[in-house]
Each structure stands twice: as structure tokens, then as C-alpha cells.
Amino acid sequence: MAMPAASHGDVSGKKVAVSMPSAGGRWIEEGELLKKLLLSEGCQVELLYTEEPGTEETEEEAPASSRQAANTLGLIRNGCDVLIVASETEDEELVLSLAEAKNQGIPVIAYDRLLMNTDAVSYYVSYDSYREGQLQGDYVAASLGLLSADRSKEHHVEFAAGDPEDYRSVYLFNGAYDTMKPFLDAGALSVPSGQVTFSQVAVEGGDADHAKARMERILQDNYSADLLLDAVICSTDKVAAGAAEASSSRREGKHQVIITGLGAEEEALKYVTEGKQSMTLYEERQREAVVAAALACSLLTGDASDANLIADSSWDFECRYDTASYDNGAGIVPSYLLEPIVITAGNVSEAAPGNAE
């Protein structure tokens, strides 16, 4: 993928360091794409994975998070002008390693996951978790007909958020709940379980088994043949899988339980096709790399590193600049936030991973 962005000044001799977590799955593709994009602009690039592709972690090795922290510190000490860091977990050692980048005046771009509790992060590039929650809420509102003038019928909804240890779960839930609140206040919606705070709806580990067990308890305690569940707003596909399995027995005749998700995982796409899950959100990861590479180049040349970067670019996807929403515990981090693709049964064959533009 070429980097469709505004032309940058001369970046020859300037170096971008990229610290990636495990060398498996998505990170190899995205790491190599970042490197390709940056090299095409004339940058020098040093890319390090937590371990090289094809290697396996042994019991004698330090945890992967500790090794990434050491790698990141090495990249900083080797010398770089911009540092891009992708992480899979919220790790204190990795955060501490960034202090040296701050001391050397090296801008740090947090890629995909916001690095918490550090003032060393200069920018954040990712998908907008709050907006994703809004999109899930919008889908449910439209599917239940809540946007129509006639709201005489009360519908019943439950919330199932992700891992309580993942900051993104809070944003996802808040986006969904804020979207549903006007309908709850108007009496068009109710939550029979009464569970409407993040601490109540968060699913331990964000996994399907815990989501299923929680939803089974809710259904047993709060629903009956006369009180049907209409929708479960699930933050992720894993949570959605558990909720779908728990609520499968509640599908009576034409009554379908609307279930949302995020991730566009293979199983979720199958569920969407079969009608077991109503929608999922697809995050086209290459877009993150395009934005991060363009931002790194702008920092190297002193070009726009605010909303003007988007205005000056020719990206064929939606991205917005935000300076208010994402607080990492040390302050608000300026963010470039991407919009996901909504996938339903109607567009799954065209918009699913591998087919989306």
C-alpha cells in the first residue's frame, strides 16, 4: 500500500525506530508495512520485534513485555529521531523505558494501544474506541426502531463490556451507553438486570466463557417467556460469542436477539452470516500504519502534526484529530483516530477482512 499523504520535506538521514510486540499474527504485517512506507519516504528505519519470526518463548526467557522494554530502550540508545511503539499489554517496564526518549527529546507515537501513565507519549494513532461504542449503539437503536416517532413499545437491552483491565473497554462501553441513554431516559429502553455501570458489565478477561456465564445468570434472574431480551451490546467479538451462545435458547419464532461485536474475527463473520451475531466492526489495520508513517514523517520535517496533517493528506478513509478524549493518566494525548467499517449480513461478503478496501 502506498502512503497517500502530502509531500514531506527532506527526511534523508533521519531515523525512525519501530518497536513491535510479538512477531506473530498482525504485527509482522504491520511492522513490515510501516518499514516499507517509511523507507519509501527516504527515512532510515530500525524495526525490532519482541522475538524474531518463527522463534518460540522458553521458560528461561524473560516475559515478552520485559523483552520489548529492553528492545525499546536499545532503539532509543541506538539513536533515532522518532519512536513508534506498539504494545499488546499495559506494561510498567515498557512505560519506564520511554523516560529516556523523553529525556532525549524523541517524539513517541503510541501505535494501536495507548501507553498509560507516562508523559513521554507525544501522539496516539488507533481506532476510536468511544466512536466504536457509538456505532454499536446506533446499530441497536436503528434495528429496534428507536429512531421512529412511535416509541410506545419498551425494548430490553443488556450491556457486556470487555476486559476491565483494558482501558479501551471503558471507552467502548461509554460510547455505547451514552448512545442508549436518551432512549433509556425516555422509557423506550430498559435494562432488566439493572447493570448499567462499567464495573457491573465488564467481563473478566474479555473472554467468551465468562461472557456466556454472566449472560446466563442475567437471563435466568431477569427474563421469562413474557419478558424477552431484545439486544446485547457486546464490546468485542469474543464477548459476543459468549452472549450469543447464552441467548440462543431465547430466540423464539421470529424474535431475534440483536448482538453487536468488534474485531471481525473469522468466527464472528461466520456468526454474522448465520444470523447468530448481528454486526461486527472491522478495523483495517493497514490504515493505522499509513497514518503513523505520515505522522512520523511530519515530525521529522516539522510539517503539520495536527489536524492539518489530515487536511493535507489524500487518504481515502476517515480519520480525525482529537485533543480532548484520550487521557493516559499523565495528561491528554493528541490522537489520530480512525473509523471502523460496520459489517452486517448485508455486506459481509464485500466488507470482510481480505475484501475491504
Secondary structure by P-SEA (a helix, b strand, c coil): cccccccccccccbbbbbbbcccccaaaaaaaaaaaaaaaabbbbbbbcccccccccccccccaaaaaaaaaaaaaaacccbbbbbbccccaaaaaaaaaaaaabbbbbbccccccccccccccccccaaaaaaaaaaaaaaaaccccccccbbbbbbbbbcccccaaaaaaaaaaaaaaaaaaaacccccccccccccccccccccaaaaaaaaaaaaaccccccccccccccccaaaaaaaaaaacccccccbbbbbbbccccaaaaaaaaaccccbbbbcaaaaaaaaaaaaaaaaaacccccaaaaaaccccbbbbbbcccccccccccccbbbbbbbbcccccccccccccc
